Amino acid sequence: MTAVDAEEFFDFQPCSSAALPDPTPLIENLATGVIEVLLGVREVQQMARFVTEGLFQQLTERALTARRDRAQRQQREVPGFAVGSVHTCHTADGVVEGAVVVRSAVRTRAVALRLEGLDGRWRATAIRVL
């Protein structure tokens, strides 16, 4: 087995949307989890099983930056937030993109996500807080 064959064999294997559950609850939960990570009330490690390795590294870096910013502002109180509408779109077989509106007392934001069916379950491959 060559290095390329081994990489393809052991890498995540895509799967069809038909073989996967409804992604809407996961999209809502991931958006909530990402906001909680950025607010410092959830550990980024709790997100690891739902995201790809590259995305996990990005979330870890963003969480560290958010922690430093809160420390500089001496922010101790965690602002509350509520999840608003959740929108999903199946862009291809095994791929879902979603947007979740998140409201706090000060601002309204959107969390955009891309899920791909990998190894028999949905995994987030991209998340952006807008």
C-alpha positions as CSV (number, residue, x, y, z in Angstrom):
1,M,0.0,0.0,0.0
2,T,1.5,3.4,-1.0
3,A,1.4,6.5,1.1
4,V,-1.4,7.9,-1.1
5,D,-3.5,4.7,-0.8
6,A,-3.0,4.7,2.9
7,E,-4.1,8.3,3.3
8,E,-7.2,7.8,1.2
9,F,-8.0,4.5,3.1
10,F,-7.7,6.0,6.6
11,D,-9.1,9.5,5.8
12,F,-12.7,10.3,6.5
13,Q,-15.0,8.6,4.1
14,P,-17.9,10.6,2.7
15,C,-21.5,9.3,2.9
16,S,-24.9,10.1,1.5
17,S,-27.4,12.4,3.1
18,A,-29.9,9.6,3.0
19,A,-27.8,7.6,5.5
20,L,-27.7,10.4,8.0
21,P,-30.1,11.9,10.5
22,D,-31.8,15.4,10.2
23,P,-28.9,17.9,10.5
24,T,-31.1,20.8,11.9
25,P,-30.7,19.9,15.6
26,L,-26.9,19.5,15.2
27,I,-26.6,22.9,13.4
28,E,-28.5,24.6,16.3
29,N,-26.4,22.8,18.9
30,L,-23.1,23.6,17.2
31,A,-24.0,27.3,16.8
32,T,-24.9,27.4,20.6
33,G,-21.7,25.5,21.4
34,V,-19.5,27.9,19.4
35,I,-21.0,31.0,21.0
36,E,-20.5,29.4,24.4
37,V,-16.8,28.6,23.6
38,L,-16.3,32.2,22.5
39,L,-18.0,33.5,25.7
40,G,-15.8,31.2,27.8
41,V,-18.5,29.1,29.3
42,R,-17.7,25.9,27.4
43,E,-14.4,24.2,26.8
44,V,-13.5,23.9,23.1
45,Q,-12.6,20.2,23.7
46,Q,-16.3,19.5,24.0
47,M,-16.7,20.4,20.3
48,A,-14.0,18.0,19.1
49,R,-16.1,15.1,18.1
50,F,-18.4,17.3,16.0
51,V,-15.8,19.1,13.9
52,T,-12.9,18.3,11.6
53,E,-9.3,18.6,12.9
54,G,-8.6,21.8,11.0
55,L,-11.8,23.4,12.3
56,F,-11.0,22.3,15.8
57,Q,-7.6,24.1,15.6
58,Q,-9.3,27.3,14.3
59,L,-11.9,27.2,17.2
60,T,-9.1,26.7,19.7
61,E,-7.2,29.7,18.4
62,R,-10.4,31.8,18.4
63,A,-11.2,30.8,21.9
64,L,-7.8,31.8,23.2
65,T,-8.1,35.2,21.5
66,A,-11.6,35.7,23.0
67,R,-10.2,34.8,26.4
68,R,-7.4,37.3,26.1
69,D,-9.9,40.0,25.0
70,R,-12.2,39.3,28.0
71,A,-9.2,39.5,30.3
72,Q,-8.1,42.8,28.9
73,R,-11.6,44.3,29.3
74,Q,-11.8,42.6,32.7
75,Q,-15.1,41.2,31.7
76,R,-16.4,38.8,34.3
77,E,-20.1,38.7,33.5
78,V,-21.2,36.4,30.7
79,P,-23.8,37.9,28.5
80,G,-26.9,35.8,27.9
81,F,-28.0,34.9,24.4
82,A,-30.9,33.2,22.7
83,V,-31.0,31.1,19.5
84,G,-33.4,32.5,16.9
85,S,-34.2,31.1,13.5
86,V,-32.3,28.1,12.0
87,H,-32.0,27.8,8.3
88,T,-30.6,24.8,6.4
89,C,-29.9,24.1,2.7
90,H,-28.8,20.8,1.2
91,T,-26.2,22.0,-1.3
92,A,-25.1,18.5,-2.5
93,D,-25.5,14.9,-1.4
94,G,-23.8,14.6,1.9
95,V,-23.4,18.4,2.3
96,V,-25.6,20.7,4.3
97,E,-25.1,24.4,5.0
98,G,-26.9,26.3,7.7
99,A,-27.3,29.6,9.3
100,V,-28.4,30.3,12.9
101,V,-29.5,33.7,14.2
102,V,-28.2,34.3,17.8
103,R,-29.4,37.3,19.8
104,S,-28.1,38.9,22.9
105,A,-29.1,42.1,24.7
106,V,-26.5,44.1,22.8
107,R,-26.3,42.6,19.3
108,T,-27.6,40.0,16.9
109,R,-25.2,37.7,15.1
110,A,-25.4,34.9,12.6
111,V,-23.5,31.6,12.8
112,A,-22.9,30.0,9.4
113,L,-22.0,26.3,9.3
114,R,-21.1,23.7,6.7
115,L,-21.7,20.0,7.6
116,E,-20.5,17.1,5.6
117,G,-21.4,13.4,6.0
118,L,-18.2,11.7,7.0
119,D,-17.8,8.2,8.4
120,G,-21.6,7.8,8.9
121,R,-22.3,11.1,10.8
122,W,-22.4,14.8,10.2
123,R,-19.2,16.7,10.9
124,A,-18.7,20.5,10.7
125,T,-16.1,21.4,8.2
126,A,-16.6,25.2,8.5
127,I,-18.1,27.6,11.0
128,R,-18.1,31.4,10.9
129,V,-19.6,33.8,13.4
130,L,-20.8,36.9,11.5
